Amino acid sequence: MTINEIQDLIKFIAKAGVTEVEIEKKDFKITIKSEIPKKKGATATPGEHVIQVPMATMPAAPVMPAAPVMPAAPAATATEAPLPEAKDDHYITVKSPMIGTFYRRSAPDKDAFVEVGKTVGNGDVLCVIEAMKLFNEIESEVSGKIVKILVDDNSPVEYDQPLFLVDPS
């Protein structure tokens, strides 16, 4: 049974007002119910697919899964919050140009590309981001001193995620 046939069947059941339909063939079994049963732990046996459809209309666009939520940083008190912001105003944030895994060194036995306090120039390699088995060197677009490394080694990073704070002075 194809997806289109299943969708047509669901539409037919919704129009007909039937509460439950069960179709069984030699290689699969499909059950379509118009309301979700109250009992918990109902599972399908191998080769059986249970599709539960509420009587409401189906959404026009597919629902995309939510992005994973990163754990929130501990909340700072009101007196602590303005101080770091005032210090960080003149720093330049180096952001990730891609999604991937952040590495501070080219190999586990090698030294880190940069450390806090190291002066970097335009074009110096700051880190490596692995994306789809390709290792991409991320070069500095500014000259200055590394003030803070914002990502742990061997951590996943998102596009435009802050990686480093650089003091350009």
N, C-alpha and C positions, 0 to 999 in steps of 0.2 A: 504494500500500500504506500503510495507516494504522499508527500507532504500536501500537495494540492488536493488529493482525494480526502485526506484527513480534514483539511480546512473546509472543504465542501460539506463533509459530513457534520462538522461542528455547526456550520451555518444552517443546515437543514434541521438539525436538532433544536437549535435556538428558535427557528421559525415555527416548528411543529409543536413546541411546548412539551416535548418529551423530557422526562426527568433523568432517564438513564438508558444508554444503549451499549450493548456488549457485542463485539464481533470477534469470532474466534476462527482462525485458520490453522493449518498444520504447523507453521513456523512462528506465529505470533498471536497474541490476544490483545485486543484494545477495548478499554472500557471508558466511556465518556459519560460523566455525571453532570447534571445541571447545578448541583449545589455541593459544597464541601461537606463531607461527613463529619459528625461531631467526635467520633472515636479517634483516639491518637494511636500512632504506631502502625497505621495501615500501610503495607508495602506491597509492591508488585513482585510476583515470583519471576524467576528467570524466563525470558521470552515473553513476558506480559508487560504491557505498557498501560498505565492508568493515566488518563487525562481528565482533569476535573475542570469544568468550565462553568463559571457563574453565568446567570441569565443576562447579565449586563452586556453591552456591546463590547467588542474587542477594540483595543486601542489602535489607531491608524499607524503610528510609528512604533518600531520595536523599542523596548525599554533597554537602555544600556546599563551594564553593571556599574555601580558606584566605584570611584577610584579609592584605593586603599587610603585610610586616614592615618597620618603619622601621629605618634603620641605627642601630646602637647607638652611644652616645656613648663617647668614649675613656674607658677605665677610670682612675679616680683612685687614687692610692696610699692606703694605709690611714691615713697621717698627715694627708692632705689632706681626706678625706671628712667627718670629724666637724666641722670648722671651718665650712663653708658651712651645714650643717644647723643648727648652733647659732645662726647669724645669721638664718636664714630662718624660725625657729620662730614669730616674732610677725607675719610677713607674711601677708596674705590673698591667696589665689590666685584670680584671676578666670578662670573656665573658659568654654569655648565652649558655648553652649546648643544648637548644631546642627552638622551636617556641612556643609561648604562651602569656599569660598575666602576666606582672610583678607586684608583690605586695611587698611592703616594710614591711608589718605586717601580722600576721597570721589571724587577724580579725579586723574589723573596730574600735572596742573599745580597741584594744591592742596597746602597744607601738611598734615602728618600731624595726626591728631586729638590724639594725646598723644606726648610724648617722655619719656625717662627723666629724672626729677627734677621733672616737672610735677605740681602739686597738682591733684587732681580731686575733684569733689563728687558726691554722690548724684545720679544722673540724667545726668551728663555723658557724651557719646558717646566711647567708647574706640576703636572700630574699626567696620568694616563687614564682614559675612560674606555672600558671595553664595551663594545656594542656588537652583538651578533658575531662573536669570536674574532672581531677586529679590534686591535689596540690603537687608539687614537691619542696622540700626544697633544696635550692642551698647552698652548704657548701663551705667555703673558703678552697682553696688548698695552701694558703700562710699565713704567719703570718706578721702582720704589722698594720699600721694605715690607716683608710679610709680617703683618701684625697678628693675624689669627687664621688658623685653619679650621673651617667650619664643618668639615665632613670627616668621619672616621675612615681609616683605610679599609678597603674591601667592602664598602657600603654601596647600596644602590643609590643612584642620583636621578633626578628628574630634569627635564629641559628647563633652563633658566633658574636652576637652584643655585643659591650662593655657595661658592666653594672656598674662597679666600677673601680676606680683607687686606688691602695693600695701602700703605701710607706713601703717597706720591712725593712728599716733601723730602 
